[in-house]
Amino acid sequence: MTVISETNKQAIKGFVQGVLGCKCPSEVFLSINVEKNPTNFADLSQGDLIAIGGKLLVFLIKTDNGEILASKLEQIFNRGREIRDKGGFHRFRLVISAPMKQPAEEILTRQFEILDNPGERLHLHVIGTDQLPDLSAQ
């Protein structure tokens, strides 16, 4: 994982607390690491795995096709649960960004609802690409 700039930390903090509605206290955001295209998910999807303060894992995927991801959703969540538990994190949030949020959200939410025992510590967020944090600052 890569340690990121202070500007990007603030962008991630604003995104997680604002867009995702996370109630994590500010001190959790002092340590944020990002892994681009993590090997743990390489066979399922590309994205950014964001580890926040040893408490929260966020896997951010950008897609143009929610249907393809829907077929892999259970595997992605199972993998996220494993990584969360091995790393001692409290929550795993899968964030899927699509240019046309509505159709992707309907497909993915339906698939998430039929998952076997997602529990309270696994979350799905489907957002528009305009809601993504700007991580271009170095």
Protein Blocks (a to p, Z undefined) as FASTA:
>chain_A
ZZddfklmmmmmmmmmmmnopabdfklmmpccddehifklmmmogcddddehhlaccddd
ddfblklmmmmmmmmmmmmmmmmmmnopabdcdddddfblmlmmmmmmmmmmmpghkbjm
bccddddfklpccfkbZZ
